[in-house]
């Protein structure tokens, strides 16, 4: 008997803040997770063929938003993109999913990017399909629709006109190469739901809120720059709403993203699933291969640098130990040559003649030249504040023997905060006094803040081992981007 791998798909509901969210799920429970976020005016049914194609390999979850598909909302539910994101956020938390590849199509972009900025730790990778996040990706039609806002004369009627069958059908067939490949089921089911009681009013509310997404474009772009998630971009280049310039725009913030165009329209999966599904499978498989992080540690012979080397190696990270006999931290060319080919750099710099701030400036200049975009800089605790605006380094009883180094480290922090470099830096401060010898216990707190973390007795302390572990955590988790953080028990 021939073996044909066709997965079973479950159709379920889950309660989230009074909303009865319908969703489809298929695939092994322990497989990599794909969260499939649908577009307008569709629902999770748009992913049925994709789930059949790949559901034997991955756990695939496709919810219907409030106002779409089979999801049911309580009376008085107010529709906005923030509320859609609230519900999908609660949906993910209710299912207990903590990491997934997010497939964002059309409305899935505004919903998904809100999730990503709230929970960057959830996002293992992005698949972007005709989902815009850039001004240059808006067609004249999209700009006109985005101009429909509450209080604008004729706005509601403008939206109501696009909720009829001819427009719904045109979104599927428009821009396609072979319309015979487009099943009528999609637009027929979409229109069925649009014509259900209350659904057109819901879509009008969302359309009048669409301008809120444009206002968030800069924040979403900053998130992409900061976190650089692995990304696959799939685009129907004949999309009348989101032209292909919107796909190219992602590369300004995600230069390593894979970009693929297809000669089809908005609903690219309808015509090009046989070509797109293998791209998705290869992308997800590559994400889950073992790719050990490779870091360079500057100052690897010192007390803290060597602790980071040990902590990183214990976590399976490949470490290159760098010191002054190998490179000059104040020479951009020297730094570039030494760190090229690494995923990240950890810098534990100490020395006279303003070596610390000069090194900080050099790293911000040299790392982009080397193709390295991640830096964790070990700074001191003297720049932490014991009262608002009062730094320990400026207090009259600050130990004189540490004063020069503490001032240099404080200057380095200001250099980072004032920089417009593309480097995703983190500046880590230990407690101002009690960085004590000792191994890692695995129990500590790390927070982005300018004051020490204190225990119930008002003390702030950390062992060298746990301090190094927190630095490795920041690298592996991609946390504290362009932030100073500190560590304590």
C-alpha positions in Angstrom: 0.0 0.0 0.0 1.4 3.4 -0.9 2.2 5.8 1.9 0.5 9.2 1.6 1.2 11.6 4.4 -2.0 13.6 4.9 -2.3 15.1 8.4 -5.5 15.3 10.4 -6.7 18.8 11.2 -8.5 19.6 14.4 -11.1 22.4 14.5 -11.4 23.9 18.0 -12.6 26.8 20.1 -10.8 28.4 23.0 -12.2 31.2 25.3 -10.1 34.4 25.5 -11.5 37.3 27.5 -15.1 36.5 26.6 -14.2 35.9 22.9 -14.8 32.3 21.6 -11.8 32.0 19.3 -12.0 29.4 16.5 -8.8 27.8 15.3 -7.5 25.0 13.1 -4.5 22.9 14.3 -2.6 20.2 12.7 0.8 18.4 13.0 2.8 16.7 15.7 2.6 18.3 19.2 6.4 18.3 19.5 7.2 19.7 16.0 8.3 23.3 15.2 5.3 25.6 15.5 3.9 27.9 12.8 1.3 30.5 13.8 -0.7 31.4 10.7 -2.2 34.9 10.8 -4.7 35.5 8.0 -5.7 38.5 6.1 -8.7 40.5 5.0 -11.5 39.6 4.3 -10.6 35.9 4.9 -10.0 33.7 7.9 -8.1 30.6 8.9 -9.7 28.7 6.0 -7.2 30.4 3.6 -4.5 28.2 5.1 -6.3 24.8 4.5 -4.1 23.7 1.6 -0.9 24.9 3.2 -1.8 22.9 6.4 -2.5 19.8 4.3 0.9 20.3 2.5 3.0 20.8 5.6 1.0 19.6 8.6 2.7 16.3 8.6 6.0 18.0 9.5 5.1 21.0 11.6 2.6 22.0 14.3 0.5 24.6 12.4 -2.1 26.8 14.3 -4.4 29.1 12.5 -6.9 31.2 14.5 -9.8 33.4 13.2 -9.7 37.0 14.5 -12.7 38.6 16.1 -15.0 39.7 13.3 -13.7 36.9 11.0 -14.6 33.3 10.2 -16.1 31.3 13.0 -14.8 33.3 16.0 -17.6 34.6 18.2 -17.6 37.8 20.2 -19.7 39.1 23.1 -22.1 42.0 22.6 -20.5 45.3 22.7 -17.1 44.1 21.5 -15.2 47.1 20.0 -13.0 46.4 17.0 -9.5 47.8 16.6 -6.2 46.3 15.6 -5.0 46.6 19.2 -8.0 44.5 20.3 -7.4 41.9 17.6 -3.8 41.7 18.9 -5.0 41.5 22.5 -7.2 38.5 21.7 -4.5 36.7 19.6 -2.0 37.4 22.4 -4.4 35.8 24.9 -5.0 32.9 22.5 -1.3 32.1 22.2 -0.9 32.3 26.0 -3.9 30.0 26.5 -2.4 27.4 24.2 0.9 27.6 26.1 2.9 28.2 22.9 6.2 30.0 23.8 8.1 30.0 20.5 6.9 29.9 16.9 7.5 31.0 13.3 4.9 33.7 12.6 3.3 33.7 9.1 1.9 37.2 8.6 -0.4 37.9 5.6 -2.1 41.2 5.0 -4.0 42.0 8.3 -1.6 39.4 9.9 1.1 42.0 9.7 -0.6 44.6 12.0 -1.7 41.8 14.3 1.6 40.0 14.2 3.9 42.9 14.7 1.9 44.0 17.7 2.6 40.5 19.1 6.3 40.7 18.2 6.9 44.0 19.9 5.1 42.8 23.0 6.7 39.4 23.1 10.0 39.3 21.0 10.9 36.1 22.8 8.0 34.3 21.1 9.3 35.0 17.6 11.6 32.2 16.3 11.3 33.5 12.7 9.0 35.5 10.3 7.3 34.5 7.1 6.0 37.7 5.5 3.5 37.4 2.7 2.1 40.5 1.1 2.0 42.2 4.5 3.2 45.7 4.6 5.2 47.6 7.2 6.7 50.5 5.2 5.3 53.7 3.7 6.8 52.8 0.3 4.8 49.6 0.3 1.4 51.5 0.1 -0.3 51.8 -3.2 -2.5 54.7 -4.0 -5.4 52.5 -3.3 -4.0 51.6 0.1 -3.3 55.3 0.9 -6.9 56.2 0.0 -8.3 53.4 2.2 -6.0 54.4 5.1 -7.4 57.9 4.9 -10.8 56.7 6.0 -10.9 57.6 9.7 -13.6 58.3 12.2 -15.0 61.8 11.5 -14.0 61.9 7.9 -17.0 62.6 5.7 -17.9 59.6 3.5 -15.4 57.3 5.2 -17.9 54.7 6.3 -19.5 54.5 2.9 -16.1 54.2 1.2 -15.4 51.2 3.3 -18.8 49.6 2.8 -18.3 49.6 -0.9 -15.4 47.2 -0.7 -17.3 44.6 1.3 -19.3 43.3 -1.6 -18.8 40.1 -3.7 -17.2 41.7 -6.8 -14.5 43.3 -4.7 -14.0 40.2 -2.6 -13.6 38.1 -5.7 -11.2 40.6 -7.3 -8.8 40.3 -4.4 -8.4 36.6 -5.3 -8.3 36.8 -9.1 -6.6 40.2 -9.6 -3.0 40.0 -10.7 -3.0 36.2 -11.2 -1.3 34.6 -14.1 -3.8 31.7 -14.5 -7.2 32.4 -12.9 -8.2 28.8 -13.5 -5.9 27.9 -10.6 -8.0 30.1 -8.2 -10.7 28.1 -6.5 -14.0 30.0 -6.0 -14.3 28.6 -2.5 -12.1 31.3 -0.9 -14.1 34.4 -2.0 -17.4 32.6 -1.6 -16.7 31.7 2.0 -15.3 35.1 2.7 -18.4 36.8 1.4 -20.6 34.4 3.4 -18.9 35.7 6.6 -19.0 39.3 5.4 -22.7 39.1 4.9 -23.3 37.6 8.4 -25.1 39.8 10.9 -22.8 42.5 12.3 -19.8 41.5 10.3 -19.8 44.5 7.9 -20.0 46.9 10.9 -17.0 45.1 12.4 -15.0 45.5 9.2 -15.9 49.2 9.0 -14.6 49.7 12.5 -11.4 48.0 11.6 -11.0 49.9 8.3 -11.5 53.2 10.1 -8.7 52.1 12.5 -6.3 51.1 9.8 -4.4 54.4 10.0 -3.2 53.3 13.5 -1.0 50.7 11.7 0.8 53.3 9.6 1.6 55.2 12.8 3.3 52.1 14.2 5.5 51.5 11.1 8.6 53.2 12.7 8.2 51.1 15.9 7.9 47.8 13.9 10.9 48.7 11.7 12.9 49.5 14.9 11.9 46.1 16.2 13.1 44.4 13.0 16.4 46.3 13.2 16.9 45.5 16.9 16.0 41.8 16.8 16.9 40.8 13.2 14.6 37.7 13.2 15.3 35.1 10.5 12.9 36.1 7.8 11.4 34.6 4.6 9.5 37.1 2.4 7.0 35.8 -0.1 5.3 38.3 -2.4 2.7 38.3 -5.1 4.2 41.1 -7.2 0.9 42.0 -8.9 -0.8 42.9 -5.6 -2.9 46.0 -6.3 -2.9 47.0 -2.6 0.7 46.2 -1.5 3.1 46.5 -4.4 6.5 44.8 -4.5 8.3 47.9 -3.3 6.9 47.0 0.1 8.7 43.7 0.0 12.0 45.3 -1.0 11.7 47.7 1.9 12.1 45.0 4.4 15.7 44.4 3.3 16.7 47.9 4.6 16.1 46.5 8.1 16.6 42.7 7.4 19.5 42.6 4.9 19.7 38.8 5.4 16.1 38.0 4.6 15.3 35.7 1.8 13.0 37.4 -0.8 10.9 35.5 -3.4 8.5 37.1 -5.9 5.7 35.3 -7.7 3.7 36.5 -10.8 0.4 36.5 -8.9 -1.8 38.7 -6.9 -2.6 39.3 -3.2 -3.6 35.8 -2.2 -0.3 34.2 -3.5 -0.9 30.8 -1.8 -4.0 30.3 -4.0 -2.0 30.2 -7.2 1.6 29.3 -6.1 1.3 26.9 -3.2 3.4 24.2 -5.0 6.2 26.7 -5.3 5.8 28.4 -1.9 5.4 25.4 0.4 8.9 24.0 -0.3 10.4 27.5 0.5 8.5 27.5 3.8 9.7 23.9 4.7 13.3 24.7 3.9 13.1 27.9 5.9 11.6 26.2 9.0 14.0 23.2 8.7 17.0 25.5 8.6 15.8 27.4 11.7 15.8 24.2 13.7 19.2 22.9 12.6 22.0 23.2 15.1 23.8 26.4 14.4 26.1 27.1 17.3 26.6 30.8 18.1 30.1 32.0 17.5 31.3 34.9 19.6 34.5 36.9 20.1 35.4 37.9 23.6 37.7 41.0 23.8 39.6 41.0 27.1 39.3 37.2 27.4 42.3 37.0 29.8 40.8 39.2 32.4 38.7 38.2 35.4 35.3 39.0 33.8 36.3 38.2 30.2 37.5 34.7 31.2 34.3 34.1 33.1 32.3 34.9 30.1 34.5 32.6 28.0 33.8 29.7 30.4 30.1 30.4 30.7 29.7 30.7 26.9 31.6 27.5 26.2 29.5 25.6 28.8 26.4 26.6 26.8 27.8 25.2 23.5 28.9 28.6 22.1 32.0 28.7 20.0 34.3 31.3 21.5 37.3 33.2 20.1 39.4 34.7 22.8 40.9 38.1 21.8 43.3 40.3 23.7 45.7 43.1 23.1 48.4 40.9 21.6 45.9 39.9 18.9 44.0 43.1 18.2 44.0 46.8 19.0 40.6 47.8 20.3 41.1 51.4 19.3 41.9 50.5 15.7 38.8 49.9 13.5 40.7 47.9 10.9 42.3 45.7 13.6 38.9 45.1 15.2 37.2 44.4 11.9 39.7 41.7 10.9 39.6 40.1 14.4 35.8 39.8 14.8 34.7 39.1 11.2 32.8 35.9 10.9 31.4 36.0 14.4 27.7 36.3 15.4 28.4 38.6 18.4 31.2 40.3 20.4 31.6 40.6 24.1 33.9 43.4 25.2 35.5 43.5 28.7 37.9 46.5 28.2 40.1 48.0 30.9 43.0 50.4 30.7 44.4 53.9 31.0 44.3 56.9 28.6 40.5 56.6 28.1 40.8 53.1 26.6 37.3 52.2 27.6 35.4 55.0 25.8 37.8 55.0 22.9 37.2 51.2 22.5 33.5 51.7 22.7 33.6 54.2 19.8 35.8 51.9 17.8 33.5 48.9 18.3 30.5 50.9 17.1 32.4 51.8 14.0 34.2 48.6 13.2 31.5 45.9 13.9 29.2 46.9 11.0 32.3 46.8 8.7 32.9 43.2 9.9 29.3 42.2 9.4 28.7 41.8 13.1 25.6 43.5 14.5 25.5 42.3 18.2 27.7 43.6 21.1 27.5 43.1 24.8 29.8 45.7 26.5 30.8 45.1 30.1 30.5 48.4 31.9 30.9 49.3 35.5 28.4 49.8 38.3 29.6 53.3 39.0 27.3 54.8 36.5 24.3 53.4 38.3 22.2 55.8 40.4 21.7 55.7 44.1 19.0 58.5 43.8 17.4 60.1 40.8 20.2 61.8 38.8 22.8 60.9 41.4 25.4 58.4 40.2 27.6 56.4 42.5 30.7 57.6 40.5 29.9 61.2 41.4 29.4 60.6 45.2 32.2 62.0 47.4 32.9 58.6 49.0 33.4 56.7 45.8 36.7 54.8 46.1 39.5 56.8 44.6 41.4 53.8 43.2 38.4 53.0 40.9 37.5 56.5 40.0 39.2 56.8 36.6 37.9 53.4 35.4 34.4 54.2 36.6 34.4 57.6 34.8 35.6 56.0 31.6 32.9 53.4 31.8 30.3 56.0 32.4 31.5 57.9 29.3 31.3 54.7 27.3 27.6 54.3 28.3 26.9 57.9 27.1 28.7 57.0 23.8 26.4 54.0 23.3 23.2 55.9 24.2 24.1 58.7 21.8 25.1 56.5 18.9 23.1 55.9 15.7 25.2 52.9 14.8 23.4 49.8 13.5 25.1 47.7 16.2 22.6 46.1 18.6 24.5 46.9 21.7 23.8 46.0 25.4 25.7 47.6 28.2 25.8 45.5 31.4 26.5 46.9 34.8 27.3 44.8 37.9 26.2 46.0 41.4 28.2 49.1 42.3 30.1 47.3 45.1 29.4 43.6 45.5 30.6 41.8 42.4 32.0 38.9 44.3 34.1 35.8 43.4 32.0 32.7 43.1 30.5 30.2 40.6 27.2 30.4 38.9 24.1 29.4 40.8 21.6 30.0 38.0 19.5 32.2 40.2 19.6 35.9 39.7 17.6 38.8 38.3 18.5 40.9 35.2 16.6 44.1 34.4 17.0 47.1 32.1 17.4 49.9 34.7 19.7 52.7 35.9 19.5 51.8 39.6 20.9 48.7 41.3 18.6 45.7 41.9 18.4 45.2 45.7 17.2 42.4 47.8 14.8 42.7 50.8 17.7 44.0 52.9 18.6 46.7 50.4 21.8 44.8 49.3 22.9 44.4 45.7 25.3 41.7 45.0 26.1 39.0 42.3 28.8 36.4 41.9 31.2 36.6 38.9 29.8 33.3 37.7 26.2 34.5 37.7 27.2 37.8 36.1 28.8 35.9 33.2 25.7 33.7 32.9 23.5 36.8 32.6 25.7 38.1 29.8 25.4 34.8 27.9 21.6 34.8 28.5 21.4 38.3 26.9 23.3 37.0 23.9 21.3 33.8 23.4 17.9 35.5 24.0 18.6 38.7 22.1 17.5 40.7 25.1 18.3 44.2 26.3 18.9 45.6 22.8 20.2 49.2 23.0 19.7 49.1 26.8 21.8 49.2 29.9 20.9 46.3 32.2 22.1 45.3 35.6 22.2 42.0 37.4 21.7 41.0 41.1 20.1 38.5 43.4 
